[in-house]
């Protein structure tokens, strides 16, 4: 009977745990912000954004001088 009570307590404590819910909420916020960024970047000219990414990559790799 003692094992049954201990098991019930563990299950009840697990059900009350809210840390997992916070992680899910943060994940949903990050997902929504990511979708908003993709939509905003799509509104920009795709070629100009691609050139910007290439310039940043070259600058970080030291392939060219950065201005």
C-alpha positions as a Markdown table, in Angstrom:
| # | Residue | x | y | z |
|---|---|---|---|---|
| 1 | Unk | 0.0 | 0.0 | 0.0 |
| 2 | Unk | 2.9 | 2.3 | 0.7 |
| 3 | Unk | 4.2 | 1.9 | -2.9 |
| 4 | Unk | 0.8 | 2.9 | -4.2 |
| 5 | Unk | 0.7 | 6.0 | -2.1 |
| 6 | Unk | 4.2 | 7.0 | -3.2 |
| 7 | Unk | 3.2 | 6.4 | -6.9 |
| 8 | Unk | 0.1 | 8.5 | -6.5 |
| 9 | Unk | 2.2 | 11.3 | -4.9 |
| 10 | Unk | 4.8 | 11.2 | -7.8 |
| 11 | Unk | 2.0 | 11.4 | -10.4 |
| 12 | Unk | 0.3 | 14.3 | -8.6 |
| 13 | Unk | 3.5 | 16.2 | -8.2 |
| 14 | Unk | 4.3 | 15.7 | -11.9 |
| 15 | Unk | 0.8 | 16.9 | -12.9 |
| 16 | Unk | 1.3 | 20.1 | -10.9 |
| 17 | Unk | 4.7 | 20.8 | -12.5 |
| 18 | Unk | 4.5 | 23.9 | -14.7 |
| 19 | Unk | 8.1 | 24.2 | -15.9 |
| 20 | Unk | 7.3 | 22.3 | -19.1 |
| 21 | Unk | 4.4 | 24.7 | -19.9 |
| 22 | Unk | 6.8 | 27.6 | -19.7 |
| 23 | Unk | 9.1 | 26.0 | -22.2 |
| 24 | Unk | 6.3 | 25.4 | -24.6 |
| 25 | Unk | 5.1 | 29.0 | -24.3 |
| 26 | Unk | 8.6 | 30.3 | -25.0 |
| 27 | Unk | 8.8 | 28.0 | -28.0 |
| 28 | Unk | 5.6 | 29.3 | -29.3 |
| 29 | Unk | 6.8 | 32.9 | -28.9 |
| 30 | Unk | 10.0 | 32.1 | -30.7 |
| 31 | Unk | 8.1 | 30.4 | -33.5 |
| 32 | Unk | 5.7 | 33.4 | -33.9 |
| 33 | Unk | 8.7 | 35.9 | -34.0 |
| 34 | Unk | 10.5 | 33.7 | -36.5 |
| 35 | Unk | 7.5 | 33.6 | -38.8 |
| 36 | Unk | 7.1 | 37.4 | -38.5 |
| 37 | Unk | 10.8 | 37.8 | -39.4 |
| 38 | Unk | 10.5 | 35.6 | -42.5 |
| 39 | Unk | 7.4 | 37.4 | -43.7 |
| 40 | Unk | 9.1 | 40.8 | -43.1 |
| 41 | Unk | 12.3 | 39.7 | -44.9 |
| 42 | Unk | 10.2 | 38.3 | -47.9 |
| 43 | Unk | 8.9 | 41.9 | -48.3 |
| 44 | Unk | 12.5 | 43.0 | -48.9 |
| 45 | Unk | 14.0 | 42.4 | -52.3 |
| 46 | Unk | 15.3 | 38.9 | -52.1 |
| 47 | Unk | 18.5 | 39.7 | -54.1 |
| 48 | Unk | 19.4 | 42.6 | -51.8 |
| 49 | Unk | 19.0 | 40.5 | -48.7 |
| 50 | Unk | 21.0 | 37.7 | -50.3 |
| 51 | Unk | 23.8 | 40.2 | -51.1 |
| 52 | Unk | 23.7 | 41.4 | -47.5 |
| 53 | Unk | 24.1 | 37.9 | -46.1 |
| 54 | Unk | 27.0 | 37.2 | -48.5 |
| 55 | Unk | 28.7 | 40.5 | -47.5 |
| 56 | Unk | 28.4 | 39.7 | -43.8 |
| 57 | Unk | 29.7 | 36.1 | -44.4 |
| 58 | Unk | 32.7 | 37.4 | -46.3 |
| 59 | Unk | 33.4 | 40.0 | -43.6 |
| 60 | Unk | 33.2 | 37.5 | -40.8 |
| 61 | Unk | 35.5 | 35.0 | -42.7 |
| 62 | Unk | 38.1 | 37.7 | -43.5 |
| 63 | Unk | 37.8 | 37.1 | -47.2 |
| 64 | Unk | 37.3 | 40.9 | -47.9 |
| 65 | Unk | 37.7 | 44.1 | -46.0 |
| 66 | Unk | 34.6 | 45.4 | -44.3 |
| 67 | Unk | 33.3 | 48.9 | -44.7 |
